[in-house]
């Protein structure tokens, strides 16, 4: 996965993401693609969650999955999550759950509850940072004011790090793939460097929905695992998503 | 250097929006989920339309599991134990997952597996 929150030179926030999934879950030799990734693509849907006939939040989802990986609360905040690998992972959380220790939350149930119930960027940030989880994760959150964009690095129990946009420091965007931002990514899976190179090449004065889509369409940020790309503009309350392909030659991950 | 290996990597793309060409498979349809309706009914419209694709995806996961455990015991384990876990999941997720299983006809355990896959995948 790759998630980006960027602030343009007028202070607008744009949130984009590629949802990559299906690694090592069966390779289709004939079509040179991952089996589960290809099976997920027709299941991609955009959802408008409504209460009292009013939109509460909108999301890009896989039909049949009730949790949230990508969503927007119009005019309030945008949220995506990326997988975080850790030895203290989800299987420990599942074992604790089975053994009756149920004070943690399932990751995508937390994101769904935050999209449904949180009423501000700050409230969303607090809940994502402080709620106990069954599995580690990265939460990438965008708000509706200048500077409101952050990456929350979570272990199962703790909020390990919070990296926020700081335009004065020249950090006009935050970008997360699947590795802690203070460490080098796995040398065989460095999508961060190409993505940041393209963001820097685009520059703040040119960032828009269009150019964010360009960055998310550049190989290996786009790869064989990429099922969909979503672009969100909080000030307009807009979410749009596109099912992706990565014709050969293309990186398997 | 391992990330600069053209043609598997490339210079930063431009003018890819609006989406077009070989990296754009298609747009995504919109559905409404009514949070005022009972949790077990909220996903009926989506699942009714996407049922065939959902069944295909679950079958692909079944095939993968059987590739690892040809006896089918792994799928049996999922179908026996995960329905029990469904009852431990918080509301409204538990009822929504049961509603999806009922509409799609997919065994409840396998719908639960799909919904907790992020935690399971770390295995």
Contacts between the chains, C-beta under 8 A, distances in Angstrom:
chain1	res1	chain2	res2	distance
A	25	B	61	7.7
A	25	B	64	5.8
A	26	B	60	6.9
A	26	B	63	7.4
A	26	B	64	5.1
A	26	B	67	7.5
A	35	B	60	5.4
A	35	B	64	7.4
A	36	B	57	7.1
A	36	B	60	5.9
A	36	B	61	6.8
A	36	B	64	7.4
A	39	B	53	7.4
A	39	B	56	5.8
A	39	B	57	4.0
A	39	B	60	4.7
A	40	B	57	6.2
A	41	B	25	6.5
A	42	B	50	7.4
A	42	B	53	4.1
A	42	B	56	7.8
A	43	B	50	5.8
A	43	B	53	5.1
A	43	B	54	6.2
A	43	B	57	6.1
A	44	B	28	5.2
A	45	B	28	6.4
A	45	B	29	6.1
A	45	B	30	7.7
A	45	B	31	5.5
A	45	B	46	6.0
A	45	B	50	6.9
A	46	B	28	5.0
A	46	B	29	6.7
A	46	B	30	4.7
A	46	B	31	7.1
A	47	B	30	7.7
A	47	B	31	5.6
A	47	B	32	7.5
A	47	B	33	5.3
A	47	B	46	7.4
A	48	B	30	6.3
A	48	B	31	7.2
A	48	B	32	4.9
A	48	B	33	7.1
A	49	B	32	7.9
A	49	B	33	4.9
A	49	B	35	5.8
A	50	B	32	5.8
A	50	B	33	7.2
A	50	B	34	5.7
A	50	B	35	6.5
A	50	B	36	7.8
A	51	B	34	7.8
A	51	B	35	4.3
A	51	B	36	5.8
A	52	B	36	6.7
A	56	B	35	6.3
A	60	B	28	6.7
A	63	B	43	7.9
A	63	B	46	5.1
A	63	B	47	6.3
A	63	B	49	7.9
A	63	B	50	3.8
A	63	B	53	7.2
A	63	B	54	5.9
A	64	B	43	7.7
A	64	B	47	6.5
A	64	B	50	7.2
A	64	B	54	4.7
A	64	B	57	7.9
A	64	B	100	5.6
A	64	B	104	7.0
A	64	B	106	8.0
A	64	B	111	6.5
A	64	B	114	5.8
A	64	B	115	7.8
A	65	B	114	6.3
A	65	B	115	5.9
A	66	B	43	7.2
A	66	B	93	5.5
A	66	B	96	4.6
A	66	B	97	6.0
A	66	B	100	7.3
A	66	B	115	5.8
A	67	B	93	7.5
A	67	B	115	6.4
A	67	B	118	7.8
A	83	B	118	7.0
A	83	B	121	7.6
A	85	B	122	7.4
A	86	B	122	7.7
A	89	B	119	8.0
A	89	B	122	3.4
A	89	B	123	7.8
A	90	B	118	6.6
A	90	B	119	3.2
A	90	B	120	6.7
A	90	B	121	7.1
A	90	B	122	3.9
A	90	B	123	7.5
A	91	B	119	7.3
A	91	B	120	7.4
A	91	B	122	5.5
A	91	B	123	4.6
A	93	B	119	5.8
A	94	B	116	7.4
A	94	B	119	5.4
A	94	B	120	6.9
A	97	B	85	7.7
A	97	B	88	7.0
A	98	B	85	7.4
A	102	B	88	6.9
A	105	B	90	7.9
A	106	B	89	7.4
A	106	B	93	7.6
A	106	B	116	6.2
A	106	B	118	7.8
A	106	B	119	6.5
A	107	B	118	5.3
A	107	B	119	6.9
A	108	B	115	7.6
A	108	B	118	6.1
A	109	B	89	7.8
A	109	B	90	6.5
A	109	B	93	5.4
A	112	B	93	7.8
A	116	B	35	7.4
A	134	B	119	5.1
A	135	B	118	6.1
A	135	B	119	4.6
A	135	B	122	5.9
A	137	B	118	7.9
A	187	B	2	5.1
A	188	B	2	6.1
A	190	B	2	6.6
A	190	B	3	4.3
A	191	B	3	7.4
A	193	B	3	5.5
A	194	B	3	5.6
A	194	B	4	7.9
A	194	B	9	6.1
A	197	B	12	6.8
A	198	B	12	3.7
A	198	B	13	7.8
A	201	B	12	5.2
A	202	B	12	7.4
A	209	B	17	6.8
A	210	B	17	4.0
A	211	B	14	7.8
A	211	B	17	7.8
A	213	B	16	5.7
A	213	B	17	4.1
A	213	B	19	6.8
A	214	B	12	6.8
A	214	B	13	4.8
A	214	B	14	5.5
A	214	B	15	7.3
A	214	B	16	5.1
A	214	B	17	6.6
A	215	B	12	6.9
A	215	B	13	7.8
A	217	B	13	4.8
A	217	B	16	4.3
A	217	B	23	5.5
A	218	B	10	6.2
A	218	B	11	7.7
A	218	B	12	5.3
A	218	B	13	4.6
A	219	B	8	6.4
A	219	B	9	5.4
A	219	B	10	5.0
A	220	B	3	6.5
A	220	B	8	6.5
A	220	B	9	5.5
A	222	B	23	6.1
A	228	B	28	6.8
A	229	B	19	7.9
A	241	B	28	4.6
A	242	B	19	4.7
A	242	B	24	5.9
A	242	B	25	7.7
A	242	B	26	7.4
A	242	B	27	6.3
A	242	B	28	6.8
A	243	B	24	7.8
A	243	B	25	4.2
A	243	B	26	4.9
A	243	B	27	7.6
A	243	B	28	6.2
A	244	B	23	5.9
A	244	B	24	7.0
A	244	B	25	6.2
A	245	B	22	6.2
A	245	B	23	5.6
A	245	B	24	7.2
A	245	B	25	4.6
A	246	B	23	6.3
A	247	B	22	4.7
A	247	B	23	7.3
A	249	B	7	4.4
A	249	B	8	5.5
A	250	B	8	6.6
A	251	B	8	4.7
A	251	B	9	7.1
